[in-house]
Amino acid sequence: MTQKRREFSPECRGEAVTMVIVESRPIAEVAREIQVNEGTLDTWVSRY
């Protein structure tokens, strides 16, 4: 059984990065809130 990969729009990614950078929230906390892997969110933040 295969799972379909979720895709996140650039706007969604931007909002998540903003929560981490501007609001100074931990990556782990934001990742749990938006239900995405911490490593994925860390990549988005690094690319920003």
mmCIF file of the N, C-alpha and C atoms, coordinates in Angstrom:
data_MODEL
# 
_entry.id   MODEL 
# 
loop_
_atom_site.group_PDB 
_atom_site.id 
_atom_site.type_symbol 
_atom_site.label_atom_id 
_atom_site.label_alt_id 
_atom_site.label_comp_id 
_atom_site.label_asym_id 
_atom_site.label_entity_id 
_atom_site.label_seq_id 
_atom_site.pdbx_PDB_ins_code 
_atom_site.Cartn_x 
_atom_site.Cartn_y 
_atom_site.Cartn_z 
_atom_site.occupancy 
_atom_site.B_iso_or_equiv 
_atom_site.pdbx_formal_charge 
_atom_site.auth_seq_id 
_atom_site.auth_comp_id 
_atom_site.auth_asym_id 
_atom_site.auth_atom_id 
_atom_site.pdbx_PDB_model_num 
ATOM 1   N N  . MET A 1 1  ? 0.842  -1.176 0.000  1.00 0.00 ? 1  MET A N  1 
ATOM 2   C CA . MET A 1 1  ? 0.000  0.000  0.000  1.00 0.00 ? 1  MET A CA 1 
ATOM 3   C C  . MET A 1 1  ? 0.891  1.244  0.000  1.00 0.00 ? 1  MET A C  1 
ATOM 4   N N  . THR A 1 2  ? 0.652  2.121  -0.919 1.00 0.00 ? 2  THR A N  1 
ATOM 5   C CA . THR A 1 2  ? 1.472  3.324  -1.023 1.00 0.00 ? 2  THR A CA 1 
ATOM 6   C C  . THR A 1 2  ? 0.720  4.533  -0.493 1.00 0.00 ? 2  THR A C  1 
ATOM 7   N N  . GLN A 1 3  ? 1.492  5.487  0.000  1.00 0.00 ? 3  GLN A N  1 
ATOM 8   C CA . GLN A 1 3  ? 0.893  6.726  0.478  1.00 0.00 ? 3  GLN A CA 1 
ATOM 9   C C  . GLN A 1 3  ? 1.218  7.837  -0.512 1.00 0.00 ? 3  GLN A C  1 
ATOM 10  N N  . LYS A 1 4  ? 0.260  8.704  -0.717 1.00 0.00 ? 4  LYS A N  1 
ATOM 11  C CA . LYS A 1 4  ? 0.478  9.846  -1.589 1.00 0.00 ? 4  LYS A CA 1 
ATOM 12  C C  . LYS A 1 4  ? 1.234  10.921 -0.815 1.00 0.00 ? 4  LYS A C  1 
ATOM 13  N N  . ARG A 1 5  ? 2.238  11.510 -1.445 1.00 0.00 ? 5  ARG A N  1 
ATOM 14  C CA . ARG A 1 5  ? 2.998  12.581 -0.811 1.00 0.00 ? 5  ARG A CA 1 
ATOM 15  C C  . ARG A 1 5  ? 2.153  13.836 -0.732 1.00 0.00 ? 5  ARG A C  1 
ATOM 16  N N  . ARG A 1 6  ? 2.214  14.472 0.423  1.00 0.00 ? 6  ARG A N  1 
ATOM 17  C CA . ARG A 1 6  ? 1.512  15.743 0.558  1.00 0.00 ? 6  ARG A CA 1 
ATOM 18  C C  . ARG A 1 6  ? 2.363  16.830 -0.056 1.00 0.00 ? 6  ARG A C  1 
ATOM 19  N N  . GLU A 1 7  ? 1.720  17.775 -0.685 1.00 0.00 ? 7  GLU A N  1 
ATOM 20  C CA . GLU A 1 7  ? 2.424  18.905 -1.262 1.00 0.00 ? 7  GLU A CA 1 
ATOM 21  C C  . GLU A 1 7  ? 1.972  20.166 -0.546 1.00 0.00 ? 7  GLU A C  1 
ATOM 22  N N  . PHE A 1 8  ? 2.931  21.023 -0.278 1.00 0.00 ? 8  PHE A N  1 
ATOM 23  C CA . PHE A 1 8  ? 2.649  22.271 0.415  1.00 0.00 ? 8  PHE A CA 1 
ATOM 24  C C  . PHE A 1 8  ? 2.917  23.430 -0.527 1.00 0.00 ? 8  PHE A C  1 
ATOM 25  N N  . SER A 1 9  ? 1.982  24.340 -0.587 1.00 0.00 ? 9  SER A N  1 
ATOM 26  C CA . SER A 1 9  ? 2.126  25.506 -1.463 1.00 0.00 ? 9  SER A CA 1 
ATOM 27  C C  . SER A 1 9  ? 3.243  26.409 -0.941 1.00 0.00 ? 9  SER A C  1 
ATOM 28  N N  . PRO A 1 10 ? 3.797  27.231 -1.806 1.00 0.00 ? 10 PRO A N  1 
ATOM 29  C CA . PRO A 1 10 ? 4.815  28.188 -1.346 1.00 0.00 ? 10 PRO A CA 1 
ATOM 30  C C  . PRO A 1 10 ? 4.294  29.105 -0.235 1.00 0.00 ? 10 PRO A C  1 
ATOM 31  N N  . GLU A 1 11 ? 3.016  29.435 -0.282 1.00 0.00 ? 11 GLU A N  1 
ATOM 32  C CA . GLU A 1 11 ? 2.427  30.286 0.764  1.00 0.00 ? 11 GLU A CA 1 
ATOM 33  C C  . GLU A 1 11 ? 2.431  29.568 2.112  1.00 0.00 ? 11 GLU A C  1 
ATOM 34  N N  . CYS A 1 12 ? 2.091  28.295 2.094  1.00 0.00 ? 12 CYS A N  1 
ATOM 35  C CA . CYS A 1 12 ? 2.062  27.497 3.322  1.00 0.00 ? 12 CYS A CA 1 
ATOM 36  C C  . CYS A 1 12 ? 3.468  27.377 3.906  1.00 0.00 ? 12 CYS A C  1 
ATOM 37  N N  . ARG A 1 13 ? 4.433  27.111 3.037  1.00 0.00 ? 13 ARG A N  1 
ATOM 38  C CA . ARG A 1 13 ? 5.819  27.003 3.486  1.00 0.00 ? 13 ARG A CA 1 
ATOM 39  C C  . ARG A 1 13 ? 6.292  28.335 4.072  1.00 0.00 ? 13 ARG A C  1 
ATOM 40  N N  . GLY A 1 14 ? 5.928  29.420 3.405  1.00 0.00 ? 14 GLY A N  1 
ATOM 41  C CA . GLY A 1 14 ? 6.321  30.746 3.880  1.00 0.00 ? 14 GLY A CA 1 
ATOM 42  C C  . GLY A 1 14 ? 5.749  31.062 5.246  1.00 0.00 ? 14 GLY A C  1 
ATOM 43  N N  . GLU A 1 15 ? 4.505  30.685 5.468  1.00 0.00 ? 15 GLU A N  1 
ATOM 44  C CA . GLU A 1 15 ? 3.879  30.926 6.769  1.00 0.00 ? 15 GLU A CA 1 
ATOM 45  C C  . GLU A 1 15 ? 4.597  30.136 7.862  1.00 0.00 ? 15 GLU A C  1 
ATOM 46  N N  . ALA A 1 16 ? 4.963  28.896 7.556  1.00 0.00 ? 16 ALA A N  1 
ATOM 47  C CA . ALA A 1 16 ? 5.662  28.066 8.535  1.00 0.00 ? 16 ALA A CA 1 
ATOM 48  C C  . ALA A 1 16 ? 7.036  28.656 8.859  1.00 0.00 ? 16 ALA A C  1 
ATOM 49  N N  . VAL A 1 17 ? 7.748  29.104 7.825  1.00 0.00 ? 17 VAL A N  1 
ATOM 50  C CA . VAL A 1 17 ? 9.068  29.714 8.030  1.00 0.00 ? 17 VAL A CA 1 
ATOM 51  C C  . VAL A 1 17 ? 8.928  30.984 8.858  1.00 0.00 ? 17 VAL A C  1 
ATOM 52  N N  . THR A 1 18 ? 7.894  31.771 8.586  1.00 0.00 ? 18 THR A N  1 
ATOM 53  C CA . THR A 1 18 ? 7.653  32.997 9.341  1.00 0.00 ? 18 THR A CA 1 
ATOM 54  C C  . THR A 1 18 ? 7.421  32.694 10.818 1.00 0.00 ? 18 THR A C  1 
ATOM 55  N N  . MET A 1 19 ? 6.667  31.638 11.099 1.00 0.00 ? 19 MET A N  1 
ATOM 56  C CA . MET A 1 19 ? 6.423  31.261 12.497 1.00 0.00 ? 19 MET A CA 1 
ATOM 57  C C  . MET A 1 19 ? 7.732  30.960 13.215 1.00 0.00 ? 19 MET A C  1 
ATOM 58  N N  . VAL A 1 20 ? 8.667  30.347 12.514 1.00 0.00 ? 20 VAL A N  1 
ATOM 59  C CA . VAL A 1 20 ? 9.944  29.985 13.133 1.00 0.00 ? 20 VAL A CA 1 
ATOM 60  C C  . VAL A 1 20 ? 10.852 31.205 13.271 1.00 0.00 ? 20 VAL A C  1 
ATOM 61  N N  . ILE A 1 21 ? 10.992 31.975 12.202 1.00 0.00 ? 21 ILE A N  1 
ATOM 62  C CA . ILE A 1 21 ? 11.964 33.069 12.201 1.00 0.00 ? 21 ILE A CA 1 
ATOM 63  C C  . ILE A 1 21 ? 11.439 34.322 12.898 1.00 0.00 ? 21 ILE A C  1 
ATOM 64  N N  . VAL A 1 22 ? 10.284 34.810 12.478 1.00 0.00 ? 22 VAL A N  1 
ATOM 65  C CA . VAL A 1 22 ? 9.773  36.075 13.007 1.00 0.00 ? 22 VAL A CA 1 
ATOM 66  C C  . VAL A 1 22 ? 9.246  35.917 14.435 1.00 0.00 ? 22 VAL A C  1 
ATOM 67  N N  . GLU A 1 23 ? 8.509  34.840 14.667 1.00 0.00 ? 23 GLU A N  1 
ATOM 68  C CA . GLU A 1 23 ? 7.915  34.637 15.992 1.00 0.00 ? 23 GLU A CA 1 
ATOM 69  C C  . GLU A 1 23 ? 8.854  33.915 16.948 1.00 0.00 ? 23 GLU A C  1 
ATOM 70  N N  . SER A 1 24 ? 10.035 33.522 16.468 1.00 0.00 ? 24 SER A N  1 
ATOM 71  C CA . SER A 1 24 ? 11.054 32.829 17.280 1.00 0.00 ? 24 SER A CA 1 
ATOM 72  C C  . SER A 1 24 ? 10.512 31.581 17.967 1.00 0.00 ? 24 SER A C  1 
ATOM 73  N N  . ARG A 1 25 ? 9.716  30.825 17.232 1.00 0.00 ? 25 ARG A N  1 
ATOM 74  C CA . ARG A 1 25 ? 9.173  29.584 17.782 1.00 0.00 ? 25 ARG A CA 1 
ATOM 75  C C  . ARG A 1 25 ? 10.064 28.418 17.390 1.00 0.00 ? 25 ARG A C  1 
ATOM 76  N N  . PRO A 1 26 ? 10.169 27.400 18.237 1.00 0.00 ? 26 PRO A N  1 
ATOM 77  C CA . PRO A 1 26 ? 11.002 26.237 17.917 1.00 0.00 ? 26 PRO A CA 1 
ATOM 78  C C  . PRO A 1 26 ? 10.463 25.477 16.697 1.00 0.00 ? 26 PRO A C  1 
ATOM 79  N N  . ILE A 1 27 ? 11.384 24.954 15.901 1.00 0.00 ? 27 ILE A N  1 
ATOM 80  C CA . ILE A 1 27 ? 10.996 24.185 14.720 1.00 0.00 ? 27 ILE A CA 1 
ATOM 81  C C  . ILE A 1 27 ? 10.123 23.000 15.119 1.00 0.00 ? 27 ILE A C  1 
ATOM 82  N N  . ALA A 1 28 ? 10.475 22.324 16.197 1.00 0.00 ? 28 ALA A N  1 
ATOM 83  C CA . ALA A 1 28 ? 9.718  21.145 16.627 1.00 0.00 ? 28 ALA A CA 1 
ATOM 84  C C  . ALA A 1 28 ? 8.261  21.499 16.931 1.00 0.00 ? 28 ALA A C  1 
ATOM 85  N N  . GLU A 1 29 ? 8.058  22.627 17.586 1.00 0.00 ? 29 GLU A N  1 
ATOM 86  C CA . GLU A 1 29 ? 6.705  23.050 17.955 1.00 0.00 ? 29 GLU A CA 1 
ATOM 87  C C  . GLU A 1 29 ? 5.870  23.362 16.713 1.00 0.00 ? 29 GLU A C  1 
ATOM 88  N N  . VAL A 1 30 ? 6.441  24.120 15.798 1.00 0.00 ? 30 VAL A N  1 
ATOM 89  C CA . VAL A 1 30 ? 5.725  24.496 14.576 1.00 0.00 ? 30 VAL A CA 1 
ATOM 90  C C  . VAL A 1 30 ? 5.453  23.246 13.732 1.00 0.00 ? 30 VAL A C  1 
ATOM 91  N N  . ALA A 1 31 ? 6.438  22.362 13.647 1.00 0.00 ? 31 ALA A N  1 
ATOM 92  C CA . ALA A 1 31 ? 6.274  21.137 12.860 1.00 0.00 ? 31 ALA A CA 1 
ATOM 93  C C  . ALA A 1 31 ? 5.107  20.299 13.385 1.00 0.00 ? 31 ALA A C  1 
ATOM 94  N N  . ARG A 1 32 ? 5.017  20.161 14.699 1.00 0.00 ? 32 ARG A N  1 
ATOM 95  C CA . ARG A 1 32 ? 3.888  19.414 15.279 1.00 0.00 ? 32 ARG A CA 1 
ATOM 96  C C  . ARG A 1 32 ? 2.567  20.090 14.952 1.00 0.00 ? 32 ARG A C  1 
ATOM 97  N N  . GLU A 1 33 ? 2.552  21.416 15.058 1.00 0.00 ? 33 GLU A N  1 
ATOM 98  C CA . GLU A 1 33 ? 1.323  22.173 14.831 1.00 0.00 ? 33 GLU A CA 1 
ATOM 99  C C  . GLU A 1 33 ? 0.804  22.013 13.395 1.00 0.00 ? 33 GLU A C  1 
ATOM 100 N N  . ILE A 1 34 ? 1.699  22.057 12.420 1.00 0.00 ? 34 ILE A N  1 
ATOM 101 C CA . ILE A 1 34 ? 1.252  21.960 11.025 1.00 0.00 ? 34 ILE A CA 1 
ATOM 102 C C  . ILE A 1 34 ? 1.358  20.538 10.477 1.00 0.00 ? 34 ILE A C  1 
ATOM 103 N N  . GLN A 1 35 ? 1.743  19.604 11.353 1.00 0.00 ? 35 GLN A N  1 
ATOM 104 C CA . GLN A 1 35 ? 1.805  18.182 11.031 1.00 0.00 ? 35 GLN A CA 1 
ATOM 105 C C  . GLN A 1 35 ? 2.737  17.885 9.856  1.00 0.00 ? 35 GLN A C  1 
ATOM 106 N N  . VAL A 1 36 ? 3.989  18.352 10.019 1.00 0.00 ? 36 VAL A N  1 
ATOM 107 C CA . VAL A 1 36 ? 5.024  18.095 9.026  1.00 0.00 ? 36 VAL A CA 1 
ATOM 108 C C  . VAL A 1 36 ? 6.268  17.629 9.790  1.00 0.00 ? 36 VAL A C  1 
ATOM 109 N N  . ASN A 1 37 ? 7.111  16.859 9.145  1.00 0.00 ? 37 ASN A N  1 
ATOM 110 C CA . ASN A 1 37 ? 8.320  16.354 9.764  1.00 0.00 ? 37 ASN A CA 1 
ATOM 111 C C  . ASN A 1 37 ? 9.251  17.518 10.115 1.00 0.00 ? 37 ASN A C  1 
ATOM 112 N N  . GLU A 1 38 ? 9.922  17.408 11.267 1.00 0.00 ? 38 GLU A N  1 
ATOM 113 C CA . GLU A 1 38 ? 10.837 18.469 11.695 1.00 0.00 ? 38 GLU A CA 1 
ATOM 114 C C  . GLU A 1 38 ? 11.943 18.704 10.674 1.00 0.00 ? 38 GLU A C  1 
ATOM 115 N N  . GLY A 1 39 ? 12.447 17.643 10.083 1.00 0.00 ? 39 GLY A N  1 
ATOM 116 C CA . GLY A 1 39 ? 13.509 17.758 9.089  1.00 0.00 ? 39 GLY A CA 1 
ATOM 117 C C  . GLY A 1 39 ? 13.056 18.532 7.864  1.00 0.00 ? 39 GLY A C  1 
ATOM 118 N N  . THR A 1 40 ? 11.809 18.318 7.473  1.00 0.00 ? 40 THR A N  1 
ATOM 119 C CA . THR A 1 40 ? 11.256 19.036 6.326  1.00 0.00 ? 40 THR A CA 1 
ATOM 120 C C  . THR A 1 40 ? 11.177 20.521 6.620  1.00 0.00 ? 40 THR A C  1 
ATOM 121 N N  . LEU A 1 41 ? 10.657 20.861 7.779  1.00 0.00 ? 41 LEU A N  1 
ATOM 122 C CA . LEU A 1 41 ? 10.546 22.273 8.154  1.00 0.00 ? 41 LEU A CA 1 
ATOM 123 C C  . LEU A 1 41 ? 11.928 22.895 8.296  1.00 0.00 ? 41 LEU A C  1 
ATOM 124 N N  . ASP A 1 42 ? 12.874 22.164 8.845  1.00 0.00 ? 42 ASP A N  1 
ATOM 125 C CA . ASP A 1 42 ? 14.236 22.664 8.967  1.00 0.00 ? 42 ASP A CA 1 
ATOM 126 C C  . ASP A 1 42 ? 14.826 22.985 7.595  1.00 0.00 ? 42 ASP A C  1 
ATOM 127 N N  . THR A 1 43 ? 14.540 22.154 6.614  1.00 0.00 ? 43 THR A N  1 
ATOM 128 C CA . THR A 1 43 ? 14.997 22.398 5.241  1.00 0.00 ? 43 THR A CA 1 
ATOM 129 C C  . THR A 1 43 ? 14.384 23.674 4.696  1.00 0.00 ? 43 THR A C  1 
ATOM 130 N N  . TRP A 1 44 ? 13.086 23.856 4.917  1.00 0.00 ? 44 TRP A N  1 
ATOM 131 C CA . TRP A 1 44 ? 12.421 25.067 4.426  1.00 0.00 ? 44 TRP A CA 1 
ATOM 132 C C  . TRP A 1 44 ? 13.062 26.307 5.039  1.00 0.00 ? 44 TRP A C  1 
ATOM 133 N N  . VAL A 1 45 ? 13.327 26.252 6.340  1.00 0.00 ? 45 VAL A N  1 
ATOM 134 C CA . VAL A 1 45 ? 13.922 27.397 7.044  1.00 0.00 ? 45 VAL A CA 1 
ATOM 135 C C  . VAL A 1 45 ? 15.334 27.643 6.510  1.00 0.00 ? 45 VAL A C  1 
ATOM 136 N N  . SER A 1 46 ? 16.100 26.596 6.305  1.00 0.00 ? 46 SER A N  1 
ATOM 137 C CA . SER A 1 46 ? 17.471 26.736 5.798  1.00 0.00 ? 46 SER A CA 1 
ATOM 138 C C  . SER A 1 46 ? 17.484 27.352 4.402  1.00 0.00 ? 46 SER A C  1 
ATOM 139 N N  . ARG A 1 47 ? 16.552 26.948 3.572  1.00 0.00 ? 47 ARG A N  1 
ATOM 140 C CA . ARG A 1 47 ? 16.478 27.487 2.214  1.00 0.00 ? 47 ARG A CA 1 
ATOM 141 C C  . ARG A 1 47 ? 16.063 28.947 2.208  1.00 0.00 ? 47 ARG A C  1 
ATOM 142 N N  . TYR A 1 48 ? 15.294 29.344 3.224  1.00 0.00 ? 48 TYR A N  1 
ATOM 143 C CA . TYR A 1 48 ? 14.865 30.732 3.305  1.00 0.00 ? 48 TYR A CA 1 
ATOM 144 C C  . TYR A 1 48 ? 16.068 31.617 3.567  1.00 0.00 ? 48 TYR A C  1 
# 
